[in-house]
Amino acid sequence: MGNLSNFLPTETETVQRIYAFHKREGDAEPTRGYMGASILGHHCDRYLWYTFRGCVARKFEGRLYRLFETGNLAEARFVRELRGIGCEVCDTDKDGKQFEVNALGGHVSGHMDGCALGIPEAPKTWHVGEFKTHNAKSFKALVDKGVKTSKPQHFAQMQIYMGLIGMTRALYLAVNKDTDKLYSERIKYDSKAFKALMDRAERIITTHTPPERYASRSDDWQCKWCDAYELCWGGGEEVAVPIPMRGCRTCCHATPQIDDSTDARWTCAKLPVNLTPLAQAQGCDGHLLLPGLVGFADTCDAGDDWIEFVNKSDGAHWQHGQGKGMWSTVELMKTPGPAVGDRTVEAVKAAFGGECERVPLLHQYPPQDSEVLWSGSTTGIADAMEGLGLGDLCEKLPRRKEDRDGMICTEFASEGEGRDILIVVNPQSDTAAILEGKK
């Protein structure tokens, strides 16, 4: 009998449901409103800026969420083992929660695994405790090269904790998940490294412009695996601005406040209120995108509530804002970049007098230069065609008719006159428009 493995399901329904459970739980977790100490050692400033500004969506499978939980569950075992060898371990604060550290007004924050006294190598010194799990390959690199070289983010994380709570040593305790072999390393506090990390964090938090990329080429292997790749390197082919939400942290009007608080406060230049985490996630209709998030166009002019862009590919000009004929943030989150500024699409936007919800694909339809001849209810198309001297076209078969994303587009060619007529029908709103292409 041949190999049937390719025809059999790789996961049972039970396993699939468990993964789905973790997926639901993980996705339901609120997005961090701060820069985590655990990622501040990441190699790319721009990636850190994207995550701080809420531009990177979580794309984890249920299996990965479960893997993260496995690492968290291991912490309690490490604490029990340290206590078992005579160490004094503090793993929660007075409220029974993980110790939290904050800096830069709360815009940098982290949660320590605990602190330990009585480590056999230095029993009189309190240590920041950092507990990690590794696969076999990662564990080997850790043993061969040490924490600072093999896991620079973990090294940076401990430097931040030590610097913020005033300790001078950290205990890095790790386990190989495949063999259960343990590894420990004592890390010294490096004041220069701590200051460099804090300076880096403040620079990233306070800038309204994406910092320089880590790599100079889009095919760099570290970029290829990055969750922000499409936003950072893409030309907006699928979506003009691929961000997960229209939040305050991507808006020109919002500013993070670095003060003595730990609340990670943001203020708005348009609204006289502090922006709560919920408000930051929701944004408002006055949202004005940070220009650096528009990768396919450059700014050429701006006002208090609008920004004018010019496309890099075709030189087309268009405006972003909430004014008539402008492109809103919501539209740019739904529309392919090549459609933004396209004259046909702009004409249809003007004809329907609304936002571009389902018409982005119209940019695929020639001609590029269009004029709105008529717009109104779908019931008036025939009369409008007669009034425009195009009644004969109503009797002809369309050259092309397609229903894409709820928008019906029909092209007619008027023989002998060199005219292209585009009829657009939106069944959802029962509206239509007739456009003429100029050759």
ZAZANU-493447 format. One record per residue (C-alpha): residue number from 1; y, z, x. Coordinates in nm, 2 decimals. Last residue first. Layout:
<atoms>
 drenfi     py     pz     px
    NUM      Y      Z      X
...
</atoms>
This chain:
<atoms>
 drenfi     py     pz     px
    439   5.96  -2.52  -0.83
    438   6.11  -2.28  -1.08
    437   5.85  -2.09  -1.29
    436   5.92  -2.03  -1.65
    435   5.84  -1.70  -1.82
    434   5.74  -1.62  -2.17
    433   5.70  -1.25  -2.26
    432   5.48  -1.04  -2.48
    431   5.46  -0.71  -2.66
    430   5.18  -0.55  -2.87
    429   5.21  -0.22  -2.67
    428   4.85  -0.20  -2.57
    427   4.79  -0.58  -2.61
    426   5.03  -0.66  -2.33
    425   5.07  -1.04  -2.33
    424   5.21  -1.25  -2.05
    423   5.28  -1.62  -2.10
    422   5.35  -1.81  -1.78
    421   5.50  -2.16  -1.80
    420   5.50  -2.39  -1.50
    419   5.72  -2.70  -1.52
    418   5.71  -3.03  -1.34
    417   5.81  -3.22  -1.65
    416   5.54  -3.47  -1.67
    415   5.28  -3.23  -1.80
    414   5.39  -2.88  -1.90
    413   5.14  -2.66  -1.72
    412   5.02  -2.35  -1.91
    411   4.93  -2.01  -1.76
    410   4.79  -1.72  -1.96
    409   4.80  -1.36  -1.85
    408   4.64  -1.09  -2.06
    407   4.72  -0.74  -1.93
    406   4.45  -0.46  -1.99
    405   4.35  -0.43  -1.63
    404   4.29  -0.80  -1.59
    403   4.23  -1.03  -1.88
    402   4.25  -1.38  -1.76
    401   4.35  -1.72  -1.90
    400   4.39  -2.03  -1.68
    399   4.49  -2.38  -1.76
    398   4.52  -2.29  -2.12
    397   4.39  -2.52  -2.38
    396   4.66  -2.72  -2.55
    395   4.79  -2.68  -2.91
    394   5.04  -2.42  -2.82
    393   5.17  -2.64  -2.54
    392   5.32  -2.88  -2.79
    391   5.55  -2.61  -2.91
    390   5.73  -2.59  -2.58
    389   6.08  -2.68  -2.70
    388   6.21  -2.33  -2.64
    387   6.24  -2.27  -3.02
    386   5.89  -2.39  -3.07
    385   5.75  -2.16  -2.80
    384   5.95  -1.87  -2.95
    383   5.81  -1.94  -3.29
    382   5.45  -1.93  -3.15
    381   5.51  -1.62  -2.94
    380   5.67  -1.41  -3.23
    379   5.36  -1.22  -3.33
    378   5.32  -1.09  -2.98
    377   5.64  -0.90  -3.02
    376   5.93  -0.97  -2.79
    375   6.03  -1.15  -2.47
    374   6.18  -1.49  -2.41
    373   6.28  -1.73  -2.13
    372   6.23  -1.49  -1.84
    371   6.29  -1.68  -1.52
    370   6.04  -1.70  -1.24
    369   6.04  -1.77  -0.86
    368   5.70  -1.70  -0.71
    367   5.52  -1.95  -0.92
    366   5.23  -1.87  -0.91
    365   5.00  -1.60  -1.03
    364   4.87  -1.35  -0.78
    363   5.18  -1.14  -0.82
    362   5.07  -1.09  -1.18
    361   4.81  -0.84  -1.04
    360   5.06  -0.56  -1.06
    359   5.10  -0.59  -1.44
    358   4.91  -0.28  -1.56
    357   5.15   0.00  -1.54
    356   5.48  -0.15  -1.40
    355   5.74   0.06  -1.57
    354   5.94  -0.05  -1.87
    353   6.18  -0.31  -2.00
    352   5.91  -0.55  -2.08
    351   6.11  -0.86  -1.97
    350   6.26  -0.68  -1.67
    349   5.92  -0.57  -1.55
    348   5.79  -0.93  -1.61
    347   6.08  -1.07  -1.40
    346   6.01  -0.83  -1.12
    345   5.65  -0.92  -1.12
    344   5.73  -1.29  -1.09
    343   6.00  -1.22  -0.83
    342   5.76  -1.03  -0.60
    341   5.96  -0.72  -0.48
    340   5.65  -0.50  -0.51
    339   5.35  -0.72  -0.58
    338   5.25  -0.74  -0.21
    337   5.23  -0.36  -0.20
    336   4.96  -0.33  -0.47
    335   5.09  -0.12  -0.76
    334   4.96   0.22  -0.88
    333   5.13   0.48  -0.65
    332   5.44   0.25  -0.63
    331   5.47   0.27  -1.01
    330   5.44   0.65  -1.02
    329   5.71   0.67  -0.75
    328   5.95   0.46  -0.96
    327   6.04   0.10  -0.88
    326   6.39   0.00  -1.00
    325   6.47  -0.24  -1.28
    324   6.68   0.01  -1.46
    323   6.73   0.33  -1.26
    322   6.46   0.58  -1.17
    321   6.44   0.52  -0.80
    320   6.31   0.26  -0.55
    319   6.50  -0.07  -0.51
    318   6.37  -0.41  -0.41
    317   6.45  -0.67  -0.15
    316   6.20  -0.95  -0.04
    315   6.19  -1.02   0.33
    314   5.84  -1.18   0.30
    313   5.61  -0.96   0.52
    312   5.83  -0.67   0.62
    311   5.96  -0.61   0.27
    310   6.32  -0.50   0.24
    309   6.39  -0.16   0.08
    308   6.67  -0.01  -0.12
    307   6.67   0.36  -0.19
    306   6.79   0.54  -0.50
    305   6.91   0.87  -0.63
    304   7.19   0.98  -0.39
    303   7.24   0.63  -0.25
    302   7.05   0.41  -0.01
    301   7.05   0.08   0.19
    300   6.83  -0.12   0.42
    299   6.51   0.08   0.43
    298   6.20  -0.09   0.58
    297   5.89  -0.22   0.39
    296   5.51  -0.22   0.42
    295   5.47   0.15   0.52
    294   5.65   0.32   0.24
    293   5.57   0.69   0.32
    292   5.85   0.69   0.58
    291   6.11   0.65   0.30
    290   6.04   0.99   0.16
    289   5.99   0.91  -0.21
    288   6.25   1.00  -0.47
    287   6.12   1.21  -0.75
    286   6.38   1.25  -1.04
    285   6.10   1.22  -1.29
    284   5.96   1.55  -1.17
    283   5.70   1.69  -0.92
    282   5.37   1.83  -1.04
    281   5.23   1.98  -0.72
    280   5.56   2.13  -0.60
    279   5.62   2.27  -0.95
    278   5.28   2.46  -0.94
    277   5.35   2.59  -0.59
    276   5.69   2.72  -0.71
    275   6.01   2.53  -0.62
    274   6.30   2.76  -0.58
    273   6.56   2.67  -0.83
    272   6.91   2.51  -0.85
    271   6.76   2.16  -0.92
    270   6.89   1.84  -0.75
    269   6.89   1.95  -0.38
    268   6.55   2.12  -0.44
    267   6.43   2.43  -0.25
    266   6.10   2.51  -0.10
    265   5.96   2.85  -0.02
    264   5.65   2.92   0.19
    263   5.63   3.27   0.04
    262   5.61   3.47   0.36
    261   5.98   3.55   0.37
    260   6.20   3.59   0.68
    259   6.33   3.23   0.67
    258   6.21   2.87   0.72
    257   6.29   2.69   0.39
    256   6.10   2.37   0.32
    255   6.33   2.10   0.17
    254   6.30   1.89  -0.14
    253   6.54   1.61  -0.25
    252   6.37   1.34  -0.04
    251   6.04   1.39  -0.22
    250   5.69   1.39  -0.07
    249   5.67   1.78  -0.08
    248   5.79   1.78  -0.44
    247   5.47   1.62  -0.57
    246   5.39   1.28  -0.71
    245   5.02   1.30  -0.65
    244   4.73   1.15  -0.44
    243   4.93   0.93  -0.21
    242   4.85   0.57  -0.15
    241   5.20   0.41  -0.15
    240   5.18   0.04  -0.22
    239   4.82   0.05  -0.35
    238   4.55  -0.21  -0.27
    237   4.74  -0.41  -0.01
    236   4.97  -0.12   0.10
    235   4.99  -0.24   0.45
    234   4.75   0.01   0.59
    233   4.80   0.21   0.91
    232   4.92   0.56   0.81
    231   4.85   0.56   0.43
    230   4.52   0.38   0.46
    229   4.41   0.60   0.76
    228   4.51   0.94   0.61
    227   4.15   1.06   0.57
    226   4.09   0.98   0.94
    225   3.76   0.83   1.05
    224   3.91   0.50   1.17
    223   4.20   0.69   1.34
    222   3.97   0.88   1.57
    221   3.78   0.56   1.66
    220   4.11   0.38   1.76
    219   4.10   0.05   1.56
    218   4.46   0.11   1.43
    217   4.60   0.10   1.79
    216   4.86   0.32   1.95
    215   4.69   0.65   1.88
    214   4.83   1.00   1.82
    213   5.08   0.86   1.57
    212   5.45   0.93   1.60
    211   5.60   1.18   1.35
    210   5.64   1.09   0.98
    209   6.00   1.15   0.88
    208   6.14   1.43   0.68
    207   6.11   1.67   0.98
    206   6.12   2.05   0.93
    205   5.74   2.12   0.90
    204   5.64   1.90   1.19
    203   5.90   2.04   1.43
    202   5.82   2.40   1.32
    201   5.45   2.35   1.37
    200   5.49   2.20   1.72
    199   5.72   2.48   1.82
    198   5.46   2.73   1.70
    197   5.18   2.56   1.88
    196   5.38   2.54   2.20
    195   5.47   2.91   2.18
    194   5.10   3.00   2.14
    193   5.00   2.78   2.43
    192   5.27   2.94   2.65
    191   5.16   3.29   2.54
    190   4.80   3.23   2.63
    189   4.58   3.51   2.49
    188   4.24   3.53   2.66
    187   3.92   3.41   2.49
    186   3.59   3.59   2.51
    185   3.29   3.37   2.45
    184   2.98   3.41   2.25
    183   2.68   3.18   2.18
    182   2.39   3.24   1.95
    181   2.06   3.05   1.89
    180   1.97   3.01   1.53
    179   1.77   2.69   1.62
    178   1.92   2.42   1.39
    177   2.23   2.61   1.27
    176   2.33   2.68   1.63
    175   2.54   3.00   1.60
    174   2.89   3.09   1.72
    173   3.09   3.40   1.81
    172   3.43   3.35   1.96
    171   3.57   3.70   2.05
    170   3.95   3.71   2.09
    169   4.17   3.89   2.34
    168   4.54   3.97   2.38
    167   4.62   4.11   2.03
    166   4.98   4.11   1.89
    165   4.91   4.01   1.53
    164   5.09   3.67   1.54
    163   5.01   3.57   1.89
    162   4.64   3.66   1.86
    161   4.60   3.47   1.54
    160   4.78   3.17   1.67
    159   4.58   3.17   1.99
    158   4.26   3.20   1.79
    157   4.34   2.89   1.59
    156   4.44   2.69   1.90
    155   4.09   2.76   2.05
    154   3.92   2.66   1.73
    153   4.13   2.34   1.72
    152   4.04   2.27   2.09
    151   3.67   2.28   2.02
    150   3.48   2.13   2.32
    149   3.75   2.19   2.58
    148   3.90   2.53   2.48
    147   3.57   2.66   2.34
    146   3.34   2.62   2.65
    145   3.22   2.30   2.82
    144   2.84   2.32   2.84
    143   2.78   2.59   2.57
    142   3.02   2.43   2.33
    141   2.89   2.08   2.40
    140   2.54   2.20   2.32
    139   2.66   2.36   2.00
    138   2.82   2.05   1.88
    137   2.50   1.85   1.93
    136   2.28   2.11   1.77
    135   2.49   2.17   1.46
    134   2.75   2.44   1.47
    133   2.85   2.75   1.28
    132   3.16   2.95   1.35
    131   3.29   3.31   1.37
    130   3.63   3.41   1.50
    129   3.69   3.78   1.56
    128   4.03   3.89   1.71
    127   3.94   4.14   1.97
    126   4.04   4.51   2.02
    125   3.98   4.62   2.38
    124   3.80   4.94   2.48
    123   3.45   4.79   2.48
    122   3.52   4.50   2.70
    121   3.20   4.30   2.78
    120   3.00   4.51   2.52
    119   3.25   4.44   2.24
    118   3.35   4.79   2.12
    117   3.64   4.70   1.89
    116   3.63   4.41   1.64
    115   3.89   4.22   1.43
    114   3.81   4.00   1.13
    113   3.74   3.65   1.00
    112   4.11   3.58   1.01
    111   4.29   3.40   0.73
    110   4.57   3.16   0.82
    109   4.93   3.07   0.74
    108   5.21   2.84   0.86
    107   5.47   2.76   0.59
    106   5.49   3.13   0.53
    105   5.85   3.15   0.63
    104   5.78   3.02   0.98
    103   5.47   3.24   1.03
    102   5.20   3.40   0.83
    101   4.87   3.59   0.90
    100   4.62   3.69   0.63
     99   4.34   3.94   0.68
     98   4.05   3.86   0.44
     97   4.06   4.04   0.12
     96   3.94   4.39   0.02
     95   4.28   4.51  -0.09
     94   4.32   4.74   0.21
     93   4.25   4.44   0.44
     92   3.91   4.29   0.51
     91   3.69   4.23   0.82
     90   3.75   4.53   1.03
     89   3.46   4.58   1.27
     88   3.38   4.88   1.49
     87   3.10   4.77   1.73
     86   2.78   4.95   1.77
     85   2.52   4.68   1.80
     84   2.45   4.68   1.42
     83   2.82   4.66   1.35
     82   2.83   4.33   1.54
     81   2.52   4.21   1.35
     80   2.67   4.30   1.01
     79   2.99   4.12   1.09
     78   2.80   3.81   1.21
     77   2.60   3.81   0.89
     76   2.91   3.84   0.67
     75   3.06   3.54   0.85
     74   2.75   3.32   0.80
     73   2.84   3.29   0.43
     72   3.16   3.11   0.51
     71   2.98   2.85   0.73
     70   2.73   2.79   0.45
     69   3.02   2.75   0.21
     68   3.16   2.46   0.42
     67   2.81   2.30   0.40
     66   2.82   2.33   0.02
     65   3.15   2.16   0.01
     64   3.00   1.89   0.23
     63   2.70   1.84  -0.01
     62   2.93   1.82  -0.30
     61   3.11   1.52  -0.14
     60   3.45   1.56   0.01
     59   3.74   1.33  -0.04
     58   4.03   1.58  -0.04
     57   4.35   1.39  -0.09
     56   4.60   1.34   0.19
     55   4.97   1.32   0.11
     54   5.05   1.68   0.03
     53   5.34   1.71   0.27
     52   5.16   1.95   0.50
     51   4.86   1.71   0.51
     50   5.07   1.41   0.60
     49   5.27   1.61   0.87
     48   4.94   1.73   1.03
     47   4.81   1.37   1.03
     46   5.13   1.26   1.20
     45   5.11   1.52   1.47
     44   4.77   1.40   1.57
     43   4.53   1.60   1.80
     42   4.46   1.88   1.55
     41   4.53   2.23   1.69
     40   4.73   2.32   1.38
     39   4.41   2.27   1.17
     38   4.27   2.62   1.15
     37   4.62   2.78   1.14
     36   4.66   2.62   0.80
     35   4.99   2.44   0.72
     34   5.11   2.56   0.39
     33   5.09   2.49   0.01
     32   4.72   2.45   0.03
     31   4.58   2.24  -0.26
     30   4.42   2.44  -0.54
     29   4.04   2.46  -0.55
     28   3.91   2.26  -0.85
     27   3.78   1.99  -0.62
     26   3.55   2.24  -0.45
     25   3.41   2.39  -0.77
     24   3.34   2.05  -0.93
     23   3.19   1.91  -0.61
     22   2.97   2.22  -0.56
     21   2.83   2.18  -0.91
     20   2.78   1.80  -0.85
     19   2.58   1.89  -0.54
     18   2.36   2.12  -0.74
     17   2.32   1.86  -1.01
     16   2.21   1.60  -0.76
     15   1.96   1.84  -0.61
     14   1.81   1.91  -0.95
     13   1.81   1.54  -1.04
     12   1.60   1.47  -0.74
     11   1.75   1.30  -0.43
     10   1.64   1.00  -0.23
      9   1.52   0.82  -0.54
      8   1.22   0.59  -0.47
      7   1.23   0.22  -0.42
      6   1.31   0.23  -0.05
      5   1.04   0.49   0.01
      4   0.77   0.26  -0.13
      3   0.63   0.16   0.20
      2   0.35  -0.09   0.13
      1   0.00   0.00   0.00
</atoms>
